[in-house]
Amino acid sequence: MRDLGAGFNYLLQGQRWVARHGKQYGFGLIPGLITLVLYAAALVALALWGVDFVAWATPFADDWSSPWLGLFRGFLTVVLFALALLLSVLTFTAVTLLLGQPFYENLSEKVDRDVSPDGTAPESGLPLWRELLISARDSLRVLARAGLWGVLLFALGFIPVLGQTAVPVIGFFVTGFFLTEELTGVALQRRGVELHDRLALLRSRKTLIWGFGTPLAVAFLIPFVAVFLMPGAVAGATLMARDLLGEENTEEPAEAADVSGE
């Protein structure tokens, strides 16, 4: 249980860090705002034309009598929109991090320098296009795993009582784990830690990861909240990555002399 509180504390530390570094926070908002607009447009389109899509996808039901036709297609439309929302939560972080790779790399490096006793930060030494390629590849692998969990949990949701109580709670923990993997990936990828090693590292401290990621998963259900928490989440994940790797930190992130960003 101690790790659970430590994970949540890293989330708070990250938010405090960006609050003291206004310039970094402002730049960190840009990718989230772009992603939010794209996702909102996709969900609005689904809400407007989801019924038509379901009707097109189920021509075999055209001759069904009322009310079965309406109930069947209405149920499928609700399921489709629910899956879209779930995928939005699961993929929002990955897409935002991919779009904002240069922003978040810079932010993560500044956090490293701020808390490192010698004021240095690890560098990947890779060109930007290579980092983007690796990030996209790893994100797709993580999303595939998260998608399998999502389908499983969605199916379990139809079990009476269990599906309405335990399954949603498990879903938040699963989502929190994968969110944390994506966020810590910014700092760990820069250190050359491969995806399978990152996953093993996170599994070794699951309680710590849940303490960080599960509250974030709950908050990320509200899109605007996700946008404003993303910069601090990246900062907090960098601090936690240092802990996972056993890197030495100063007692507290150094207070910024210039709160405008440096």
BADO-997962 format. One line per field, with one value per residue: residue number from 0; x, y, z of N, C-alpha, C in turn. Coordinates in steps of 0.1 Angstrom, whole numbers, m for minus. Layout:
BEGIN
pos <- c(NUM / ...)
n_X <- c(X / ...)
n_Y <- c(Y / ...)
n_Z <- c(Z / ...)
ca_X <- c(X / ...)
ca_Y <- c(Y / ...)
ca_Z <- c(Z / ...)
c_X <- c(X / ...)
c_Y <- c(Y / ...)
c_Z <- c(Z / ...)
END
This chain:
BEGIN
pos <- c(0 / 1 / 2 / 3 / 4 / 5 / 6 / 7 / 8 / 9 / 10 / 11 / 12 / 13 / 14 / 15 / 16 / 17 / 18 / 19 / 20 / 21 / 22 / 23 / 24 / 25 / 26 / 27 / 28 / 29 / 30 / 31 / 32 / 33 / 34 / 35 / 36 / 37 / 38 / 39 / 40 / 41 / 42 / 43 / 44 / 45 / 46 / 47 / 48 / 49 / 50 / 51 / 52 / 53 / 54 / 55 / 56 / 57 / 58 / 59 / 60 / 61 / 62 / 63 / 64 / 65 / 66 / 67 / 68 / 69 / 70 / 71 / 72 / 73 / 74 / 75 / 76 / 77 / 78 / 79 / 80 / 81 / 82 / 83 / 84 / 85 / 86 / 87 / 88 / 89 / 90 / 91 / 92 / 93 / 94 / 95 / 96 / 97 / 98 / 99 / 100 / 101 / 102 / 103 / 104 / 105 / 106 / 107 / 108 / 109 / 110 / 111 / 112 / 113 / 114 / 115 / 116 / 117 / 118 / 119 / 120 / 121 / 122 / 123 / 124 / 125 / 126 / 127 / 128 / 129 / 130 / 131 / 132 / 133 / 134 / 135 / 136 / 137 / 138 / 139 / 140 / 141 / 142 / 143 / 144 / 145 / 146 / 147 / 148 / 149 / 150 / 151 / 152 / 153 / 154 / 155 / 156 / 157 / 158 / 159 / 160 / 161 / 162 / 163 / 164 / 165 / 166 / 167 / 168 / 169 / 170 / 171 / 172 / 173 / 174 / 175 / 176 / 177 / 178 / 179 / 180 / 181 / 182 / 183 / 184 / 185 / 186 / 187 / 188 / 189 / 190 / 191 / 192 / 193 / 194 / 195 / 196 / 197 / 198 / 199 / 200 / 201 / 202 / 203 / 204 / 205 / 206 / 207 / 208 / 209 / 210 / 211 / 212 / 213 / 214 / 215 / 216 / 217 / 218 / 219 / 220 / 221 / 222 / 223 / 224 / 225 / 226 / 227 / 228 / 229 / 230 / 231 / 232 / 233 / 234 / 235 / 236 / 237 / 238 / 239 / 240 / 241 / 242 / 243 / 244 / 245 / 246 / 247 / 248 / 249 / 250 / 251 / 252 / 253 / 254 / 255 / 256 / 257 / 258 / 259 / 260 / 261)
n_X <- c(8 / 21 / 35 / 14 / 5 / 29 / 30 / 8 / 17 / 38 / 24 / 12 / 35 / 44 / 25 / 29 / 54 / 51 / 35 / 52 / 68 / 59 / 62 / 69 / 46 / 27 / 35 / 32 / 5 / m4 / m2 / m22 / m45 / m48 / m52 / m76 / m94 / m94 / m104 / m129 / m142 / m143 / m160 / m183 / m190 / m195 / m217 / m236 / m238 / m237 / m260 / m268 / m245 / m246 / m270 / m263 / m243 / m258 / m276 / m290 / m310 / m330 / m356 / m368 / m393 / m411 / m409 / m383 / m363 / m356 / m348 / m326 / m308 / m305 / m293 / m269 / m259 / m255 / m235 / m215 / m208 / m200 / m178 / m162 / m158 / m144 / m120 / m112 / m103 / m83 / m65 / m60 / m38 / m16 / m18 / m16 / 9 / 24 / 19 / 29 / 56 / 82 / 77 / 71 / 94 / 113 / 102 / 104 / 132 / 140 / 129 / 144 / 170 / 164 / 161 / 182 / 213 / 236 / 227 / 223 / 208 / 197 / 202 / 189 / 202 / 193 / 179 / 151 / 131 / 135 / 130 / 103 / 93 / 100 / 84 / 58 / 57 / 59 / 37 / 16 / 19 / 14 / m12 / m25 / m24 / m39 / m63 / m71 / m76 / m96 / m117 / m122 / m130 / m152 / m169 / m172 / m186 / m213 / m220 / m242 / m244 / m215 / m205 / m213 / m201 / m174 / m160 / m159 / m141 / m118 / m113 / m105 / m80 / m66 / m66 / m52 / m27 / m17 / m18 / 2 / 24 / 26 / 32 / 55 / 71 / 82 / 104 / 118 / 122 / 140 / 162 / 169 / 155 / 139 / 106 / 96 / 112 / 104 / 78 / 81 / 95 / 76 / 56 / 69 / 65 / 37 / 18 / 28 / 26 / m2 / m10 / m2 / m13 / m41 / m58 / m53 / m64 / m91 / m95 / m90 / m113 / m127 / m125 / m114 / m101 / m81 / m65 / m54 / m40 / m20 / 7 / 18 / 14 / 33 / 56 / 55 / 56 / 82 / 97 / 89 / 99 / 126 / 128 / 120 / 142 / 162 / 176 / 195 / 180 / 176 / 164 / 139 / 123 / 141 / 133 / 120 / 138 / 129 / 97 / 85 / 94 / 120)
n_Y <- c(m12 / 11 / 18 / 25 / 50 / 63 / 63 / 80 / 103 / 109 / 117 / 140 / 155 / 159 / 176 / 198 / 205 / 214 / 235 / 253 / 259 / 276 / 282 / 257 / 242 / 256 / 250 / 223 / 219 / 222 / 198 / 182 / 197 / 197 / 170 / 166 / 181 / 166 / 141 / 148 / 156 / 132 / 117 / 132 / 129 / 101 / 100 / 113 / 98 / 72 / 55 / 52 / 38 / 14 / 4 / 0 / m20 / m41 / m56 / m79 / m77 / m61 / m69 / m75 / m75 / m48 / m45 / m54 / m49 / m21 / m22 / m40 / m27 / m3 / m11 / m21 / 3 / 18 / 2 / 4 / 32 / 32 / 16 / 32 / 54 / 41 / 33 / 58 / 68 / 50 / 54 / 81 / 92 / 80 / 89 / 117 / 119 / 110 / 130 / 151 / 146 / 161 / 182 / 169 / 154 / 174 / 186 / 164 / 160 / 184 / 181 / 159 / 171 / 190 / 175 / 159 / 152 / 161 / 177 / 169 / 152 / 121 / 113 / 102 / 102 / 97 / 106 / 128 / 117 / 90 / 85 / 91 / 71 / 48 / 53 / 53 / 27 / 12 / 23 / 13 / m15 / m15 / m5 / m26 / m46 / m33 / m31 / m57 / m63 / m45 / m55 / m79 / m71 / m56 / m77 / m91 / m73 / m78 / m97 / m103 / m82 / m87 / m76 / m49 / m40 / m50 / m52 / m26 / m14 / m29 / m23 / 4 / 1 / m14 / 3 / 24 / 13 / 9 / 36 / 47 / 33 / 44 / 70 / 69 / 60 / 81 / 90 / 66 / 55 / 74 / 67 / 44 / 20 / m9 / m18 / m43 / m46 / m23 / m29 / m51 / m39 / m21 / m40 / m51 / m33 / m30 / m19 / 7 / 17 / 16 / 34 / 58 / 57 / 49 / 70 / 89 / 77 / 78 / 106 / 112 / 105 / 127 / 148 / 175 / 177 / 158 / 170 / 193 / 180 / 165 / 176 / 178 / 151 / 138 / 149 / 140 / 112 / 110 / 115 / 93 / 72 / 75 / 67 / 40 / 30 / 33 / 57 / 84 / 111 / 146 / 159 / 173 / 184 / 211 / 244 / 267 / 294 / 311 / 313 / 314 / 295 / 284)
n_Z <- c(0 / 5 / m18 / m34 / m25 / m30 / m58 / m64 / m53 / m70 / m93 / m83 / m78 / m104 / m114 / m98 / m106 / m133 / m128 / m117 / m138 / m161 / m189 / m201 / m194 / m209 / m236 / m235 / m235 / m261 / m279 / m267 / m270 / m298 / m303 / m288 / m303 / m327 / m318 / m307 / m330 / m344 / m327 / m327 / m353 / m353 / m336 / m351 / m375 / m367 / m364 / m391 / m400 / m385 / m396 / m422 / m418 / m410 / m429 / m430 / m411 / m421 / m427 / m403 / m379 / m361 / m325 / m328 / m347 / m342 / m316 / m317 / m335 / m322 / m298 / m308 / m318 / m294 / m282 / m301 / m298 / m271 / m272 / m288 / m271 / m251 / m265 / m271 / m246 / m241 / m262 / m263 / m248 / m261 / m288 / m283 / m272 / m293 / m313 / m299 / m295 / m297 / m279 / m255 / m251 / m247 / m223 / m205 / m205 / m192 / m167 / m158 / m157 / m137 / m114 / m112 / m95 / m107 / m126 / m152 / m182 / m196 / m230 / m261 / m285 / m310 / m343 / m348 / m365 / m362 / m335 / m334 / m350 / m335 / m313 / m323 / m332 / m308 / m294 / m309 / m303 / m276 / m276 / m289 / m270 / m249 / m262 / m264 / m237 / m233 / m249 / m236 / m210 / m217 / m226 / m202 / m189 / m193 / m175 / m149 / m120 / m113 / m136 / m134 / m111 / m101 / m126 / m139 / m121 / m123 / m149 / m147 / m134 / m152 / m174 / m162 / m159 / m185 / m194 / m178 / m188 / m214 / m207 / m191 / m210 / m225 / m210 / m206 / m231 / m241 / m227 / m239 / m232 / m240 / m252 / m242 / m219 / m206 / m199 / m183 / m162 / m152 / m144 / m122 / m102 / m96 / m79 / m74 / m100 / m104 / m84 / m96 / m122 / m121 / m108 / m127 / m150 / m143 / m142 / m169 / m182 / m186 / m212 / m214 / m189 / m193 / m212 / m198 / m177 / m189 / m195 / m168 / m161 / m178 / m167 / m140 / m146 / m156 / m133 / m118 / m134 / m131 / m104 / m108 / m122 / m103 / m102 / m89 / m71 / m64 / m33 / m35 / m65 / m80 / m70 / m94 / m105 / m124 / m132 / m155 / m173 / m175)
ca_X <- c(0 / 30 / 38 / 2 / 6 / 40 / 26 / m1 / 26 / 45 / 14 / 11 / 48 / 45 / 16 / 35 / 66 / 47 / 29 / 64 / 74 / 47 / 64 / 68 / 32 / 19 / 39 / 27 / m9 / m7 / m6 / m35 / m56 / m50 / m58 / m89 / m102 / m96 / m112 / m142 / m148 / m146 / m171 / m195 / m194 / m201 / m230 / m245 / m240 / m236 / m272 / m267 / m235 / m251 / m280 / m255 / m236 / m267 / m286 / m298 / m321 / m339 / m370 / m373 / m405 / m410 / m398 / m370 / m353 / m352 / m341 / m313 / m299 / m303 / m283 / m256 / m254 / m249 / m223 / m205 / m204 / m193 / m164 / m155 / m154 / m133 / m108 / m107 / m96 / m71 / m56 / m58 / m24 / m7 / m19 / m11 / 24 / 30 / 19 / 37 / 69 / 93 / 73 / 73 / 108 / 119 / 97 / 110 / 146 / 141 / 126 / 156 / 180 / 160 / 161 / 195 / 223 / 247 / 221 / 223 / 197 / 201 / 198 / 188 / 212 / 186 / 172 / 137 / 122 / 137 / 123 / 89 / 90 / 100 / 73 / 46 / 57 / 57 / 23 / 7 / 19 / 7 / m27 / m31 / m26 / m50 / m75 / m76 / m82 / m109 / m128 / m125 / m137 / m165 / m177 / m175 / m196 / m227 / m223 / m250 / m238 / m201 / m202 / m216 / m194 / m160 / m154 / m155 / m130 / m107 / m110 / m97 / m67 / m59 / m63 / m41 / m14 / m13 / m16 / 15 / 34 / 28 / 38 / 69 / 78 / 89 / 117 / 125 / 127 / 152 / 173 / 172 / 149 / 130 / 92 / 94 / 118 / 96 / 66 / 86 / 98 / 63 / 50 / 76 / 61 / 24 / 11 / 33 / 20 / m16 / m12 / 0 / m21 / m55 / m64 / m52 / m74 / m105 / m96 / m90 / m126 / m132 / m114 / m107 / m92 / m69 / m56 / m47 / m32 / m10 / 21 / 21 / 15 / 46 / 67 / 54 / 61 / 97 / 102 / 87 / 108 / 139 / 127 / 120 / 156 / 171 / 185 / 195 / 173 / 176 / 153 / 127 / 127 / 145 / 124 / 125 / 140 / 121 / 85 / 80 / 97 / 134)
ca_Y <- c(0 / 23 / 22 / 31 / 64 / 69 / 65 / 91 / 114 / 113 / 124 / 154 / 162 / 163 / 187 / 209 / 209 / 222 / 248 / 262 / 261 / 280 / 281 / 243 / 238 / 261 / 243 / 209 / 219 / 222 / 185 / 177 / 204 / 192 / 156 / 167 / 185 / 155 / 131 / 154 / 156 / 118 / 112 / 139 / 122 / 88 / 103 / 118 / 88 / 59 / 47 / 48 / 28 / 1 / m1 / m5 / m32 / m52 / m57 / m91 / m74 / m52 / m75 / m79 / m67 / m39 / m35 / m60 / m42 / m9 / m26 / m46 / m17 / 7 / m17 / m21 / 17 / 21 / m6 / 11 / 44 / 29 / 11 / 44 / 61 / 33 / 34 / 72 / 69 / 42 / 59 / 96 / 95 / 75 / 98 / 130 / 118 / 109 / 143 / 161 / 140 / 171 / 190 / 162 / 151 / 186 / 187 / 153 / 163 / 195 / 175 / 151 / 181 / 196 / 166 / 151 / 158 / 167 / 186 / 163 / 144 / 112 / 116 / 90 / 103 / 94 / 117 / 129 / 108 / 76 / 85 / 91 / 57 / 39 / 57 / 49 / 12 / 8 / 26 / 3 / m27 / m13 / m4 / m39 / m53 / m26 / m34 / m71 / m62 / m37 / m64 / m89 / m64 / m53 / m89 / m94 / m63 / m83 / m106 / m96 / m78 / m86 / m66 / m36 / m36 / m53 / m50 / m12 / m11 / m36 / m15 / 16 / m3 / m18 / 15 / 32 / 6 / 12 / 50 / 49 / 28 / 54 / 83 / 67 / 56 / 92 / 91 / 53 / 54 / 82 / 59 / 32 / 9 / m14 / m20 / m55 / m43 / m13 / m36 / m59 / m29 / m16 / m51 / m54 / m23 / m27 / m10 / 20 / 21 / 18 / 46 / 69 / 57 / 48 / 83 / 96 / 71 / 83 / 120 / 113 / 103 / 140 / 152 / 187 / 175 / 151 / 180 / 201 / 172 / 158 / 181 / 173 / 136 / 135 / 153 / 130 / 99 / 111 / 113 / 79 / 64 / 76 / 58 / 26 / 27 / 35 / 68 / 93 / 124 / 156 / 156 / 178 / 192 / 224 / 255 / 274 / 309 / 319 / 305 / 315 / 284 / 278)
ca_Z <- c(0 / 5 / m32 / m40 / m22 / m37 / m72 / m65 / m50 / m83 / m101 / m77 / m80 / m118 / m116 / m92 / m114 / m145 / m123 / m115 / m151 / m169 / m203 / m204 / m193 / m221 / m248 / m233 / m238 / m275 / m285 / m262 / m276 / m312 / m302 / m284 / m315 / m336 / m312 / m306 / m344 / m347 / m318 / m332 / m366 / m349 / m330 / m362 / m385 / m362 / m367 / m405 / m402 / m380 / m405 / m434 / m415 / m406 / m439 / m427 / m402 / m427 / m427 / m390 / m375 / m350 / m322 / m327 / m355 / m335 / m303 / m321 / m340 / m311 / m289 / m315 / m319 / m281 / m281 / m310 / m292 / m259 / m276 / m293 / m259 / m244 / m273 / m270 / m234 / m242 / m272 / m262 / m244 / m271 / m299 / m279 / m270 / m307 / m319 / m291 / m291 / m294 / m268 / m242 / m249 / m241 / m210 / m197 / m203 / m182 / m154 / m155 / m153 / m125 / m102 / m112 / m87 / m115 / m136 / m166 / m186 / m206 / m244 / m269 / m296 / m323 / m349 / m344 / m372 / m356 / m322 / m338 / m356 / m324 / m304 / m330 / m332 / m294 / m290 / m315 / m296 / m263 / m278 / m292 / m257 / m242 / m269 / m260 / m224 / m235 / m255 / m226 / m200 / m223 / m226 / m188 / m184 / m194 / m164 / m138 / m107 / m114 / m147 / m130 / m99 / m102 / m139 / m141 / m112 / m129 / m161 / m144 / m131 / m165 / m182 / m155 / m162 / m199 / m195 / m172 / m197 / m224 / m202 / m187 / m222 / m229 / m204 / m207 / m245 / m243 / m221 / m246 / m226 / m250 / m247 / m233 / m207 / m199 / m194 / m171 / m151 / m146 / m137 / m110 / m92 / m101 / m69 / m77 / m113 / m102 / m77 / m105 / m134 / m119 / m107 / m140 / m159 / m139 / m146 / m183 / m187 / m189 / m222 / m211 / m178 / m198 / m219 / m188 / m169 / m197 / m192 / m155 / m161 / m184 / m157 / m129 / m151 / m156 / m119 / m114 / m142 / m124 / m93 / m112 / m126 / m92 / m104 / m77 / m73 / m53 / m23 / m42 / m77 / m76 / m73 / m105 / m103 / m134 / m133 / m169 / m181 / m175)
c_X <- c(9 / 33 / 26 / 2 / 17 / 37 / 18 / 7 / 34 / 36 / 13 / 24 / 49 / 37 / 22 / 47 / 61 / 40 / 40 / 71 / 64 / 49 / 63 / 54 / 25 / 22 / 33 / 13 / m13 / m10 / m19 / m47 / m59 / m57 / m73 / m99 / m105 / m105 / m127 / m149 / m152 / m159 / m184 / m200 / m200 / m215 / m240 / m248 / m238 / m248 / m272 / m256 / m239 / m261 / m273 / m248 / m245 / m278 / m295 / m310 / m331 / m354 / m375 / m385 / m402 / m415 / m384 / m359 / m348 / m344 / m327 / m303 / m296 / m292 / m269 / m250 / m248 / m236 / m212 / m199 / m196 / m179 / m156 / m150 / m142 / m120 / m103 / m99 / m83 / m61 / m52 / m43 / m14 / m6 / m13 / 4 / 31 / 31 / 28 / 51 / 80 / 90 / 76 / 87 / 116 / 115 / 104 / 125 / 148 / 138 / 138 / 167 / 177 / 162 / 174 / 205 / 233 / 241 / 221 / 210 / 201 / 195 / 199 / 199 / 206 / 180 / 158 / 128 / 123 / 130 / 108 / 85 / 90 / 88 / 60 / 45 / 53 / 42 / 13 / 7 / 12 / m8 / m33 / m33 / m38 / m63 / m80 / m82 / m95 / m120 / m132 / m133 / m151 / m174 / m181 / m185 / m210 / m230 / m231 / m242 / m222 / m197 / m205 / m209 / m179 / m153 / m150 / m142 / m117 / m103 / m102 / m83 / m59 / m56 / m52 / m28 / m9 / m11 / m2 / 26 / 37 / 35 / 52 / 78 / 86 / 103 / 125 / 130 / 140 / 164 / 176 / 165 / 138 / 116 / 91 / 101 / 111 / 84 / 70 / 89 / 86 / 56 / 56 / 72 / 46 / 16 / 15 / 26 / 5 / m19 / m11 / m11 / m36 / m63 / m64 / m62 / m88 / m106 / m96 / m103 / m132 / m121 / m107 / m97 / m79 / m59 / m47 / m38 / m20 / 4 / 26 / 23 / 29 / 57 / 67 / 59 / 76 / 103 / 100 / 96 / 122 / 139 / 127 / 134 / 166 / 180 / 184 / 188 / 177 / 164 / 139 / 132 / 130 / 135 / 129 / 126 / 131 / 108 / 79 / 85 / 110 / 136)
c_Y <- c(13 / 28 / 28 / 46 / 71 / 72 / 78 / 104 / 119 / 121 / 138 / 162 / 167 / 175 / 200 / 214 / 218 / 235 / 258 / 266 / 264 / 278 / 266 / 238 / 243 / 253 / 228 / 208 / 217 / 209 / 180 / 184 / 200 / 179 / 157 / 172 / 174 / 144 / 136 / 153 / 142 / 113 / 119 / 132 / 108 / 90 / 106 / 106 / 74 / 50 / 43 / 37 / 15 / m5 / m7 / m18 / m44 / m53 / m69 / m88 / m65 / m56 / m78 / m70 / m58 / m47 / m41 / m54 / m29 / m12 / m32 / m36 / m6 / 2 / m17 / m6 / 22 / 14 / 0 / 23 / 42 / 24 / 23 / 52 / 54 / 35 / 49 / 74 / 62 / 48 / 74 / 99 / 91 / 85 / 112 / 129 / 117 / 123 / 153 / 156 / 151 / 179 / 182 / 157 / 162 / 188 / 177 / 156 / 174 / 190 / 167 / 160 / 187 / 188 / 158 / 159 / 166 / 176 / 182 / 155 / 134 / 116 / 104 / 90 / 100 / 106 / 116 / 119 / 93 / 75 / 84 / 77 / 47 / 41 / 52 / 34 / 7 / 11 / 17 / m10 / m26 / m12 / m17 / m47 / m47 / m30 / m48 / m71 / m55 / m46 / m74 / m83 / m60 / m65 / m93 / m85 / m68 / m93 / m99 / m94 / m76 / m75 / m52 / m31 / m38 / m50 / m36 / m8 / m17 / m28 / m3 / 12 / m7 / m6 / 24 / 26 / 10 / 27 / 53 / 44 / 38 / 66 / 81 / 64 / 68 / 92 / 78 / 51 / 62 / 76 / 46 / 19 / 4 / m17 / m32 / m53 / m33 / m20 / m44 / m50 / m24 / m28 / m54 / m44 / m20 / m18 / 5 / 26 / 24 / 31 / 59 / 69 / 56 / 61 / 91 / 90 / 76 / 98 / 121 / 109 / 116 / 146 / 164 / 186 / 168 / 161 / 188 / 193 / 166 / 163 / 176 / 158 / 132 / 138 / 143 / 116 / 99 / 109 / 99 / 69 / 64 / 67 / 43 / 21 / 28 / 47 / 78 / 106 / 133 / 153 / 161 / 184 / 206 / 235 / 264 / 289 / 317 / 310 / 306 / 304 / 278 / 271)
c_Z <- c(0 / m9 / m38 / m37 / m28 / m51 / m73 / m62 / m62 / m92 / m96 / m80 / m94 / m120 / m110 / m100 / m126 / m140 / m120 / m128 / m162 / m184 / m208 / m204 / m205 / m233 / m247 / m235 / m252 / m281 / m280 / m268 / m290 / m312 / m298 / m295 / m324 / m331 / m311 / m320 / m347 / m339 / m323 / m345 / m363 / m344 / m341 / m372 / m380 / m365 / m382 / m407 / m397 / m390 / m418 / m431 / m411 / m416 / m437 / m418 / m408 / m426 / m414 / m387 / m363 / m337 / m323 / m335 / m348 / m323 / m307 / m326 / m330 / m301 / m295 / m316 / m305 / m278 / m289 / m303 / m279 / m262 / m281 / m281 / m252 / m252 / m272 / m257 / m235 / m251 / m271 / m258 / m255 / m283 / m295 / m277 / m284 / m314 / m312 / m287 / m288 / m282 / m255 / m240 / m242 / m226 / m201 / m195 / m192 / m168 / m149 / m150 / m139 / m113 / m101 / m104 / m95 / m126 / m150 / m169 / m196 / m220 / m252 / m280 / m310 / m329 / m346 / m351 / m367 / m343 / m324 / m343 / m344 / m315 / m310 / m330 / m318 / m290 / m297 / m308 / m283 / m265 / m282 / m279 / m249 / m249 / m266 / m246 / m225 / m240 / m244 / m215 / m205 / m223 / m212 / m182 / m185 / m183 / m153 / m126 / m109 / m125 / m144 / m118 / m101 / m115 / m142 / m133 / m118 / m142 / m158 / m141 / m143 / m173 / m176 / m158 / m175 / m201 / m189 / m181 / m208 / m219 / m197 / m199 / m228 / m224 / m206 / m221 / m247 / m236 / m228 / m241 / m236 / m244 / m238 / m219 / m199 / m192 / m182 / m159 / m144 / m138 / m124 / m99 / m95 / m92 / m71 / m89 / m111 / m94 / m85 / m116 / m132 / m117 / m120 / m150 / m156 / m144 / m161 / m190 / m192 / m199 / m218 / m199 / m183 / m205 / m209 / m179 / m176 / m194 / m178 / m154 / m167 / m174 / m145 / m134 / m152 / m143 / m115 / m122 / m136 / m111 / m97 / m116 / m115 / m94 / m92 / m80 / m61 / m45 / m29 / m55 / m74 / m79 / m84 / m102 / m112 / m137 / m147 / m178 / m180 / m162)
END
